[in-house]
Amino acid sequence: MIHDRKKKMSAWFVAGFGLGALAGLVVAPRSGRETREAVASGVDRGQKYVVSIGRNTRKRLSDMAESGRKMFARKKKKVSSILETGKRTRESDTLRTGTQ
């Protein structure tokens, strides 16, 4: 029963799409050549837009990764410094008290 409903919905969708496309062609304010050129131009602009979004996204992700690497290096250096200070403090205490 659900399968029949889906078939009917699909059929209505296809029919609506076909009628819409047909109506668009019938009442189009331009000739066929002009319409094809307009569609091709729109597709070209859309493609350029998508490419620019991809390029910008790739750049931003690269910048974020570089920022993350720099931050990690700074934190690693800070932790190493803290560990080194702790090690020197422990060695100093060991020499001062003579115990380990």
C-alpha positions, 0 to 999 in steps of 0.5 A: 500500500505504501509502495503504491502511494510512492508510485503515485507521488513519483508519477505526479512529480514527473508529470508536474515537472514535465508540464512545468518544462513544457509551459516554460518553453511555450511562454518563454520570452526569448527565442530558442537560441537566446534561451540556450545562451542564457542557460549556458551563461548561467551554468558557466557562472554557477560553475565559476561560483562553485569553483571559487567556493572550493578554492576559498574553502581550501585556502581557509582550511589550509590556514586553519591547519597551519594555525593549528600546527603553530599552536601545537608547536607553541604548546609543545615548547611550553610543556617541554619548558615546564618539564625541564624546569621540574626536572631541574628543580628535582635535581636541585632538591636531590643535590641539596638534601642528598636523597633521591 
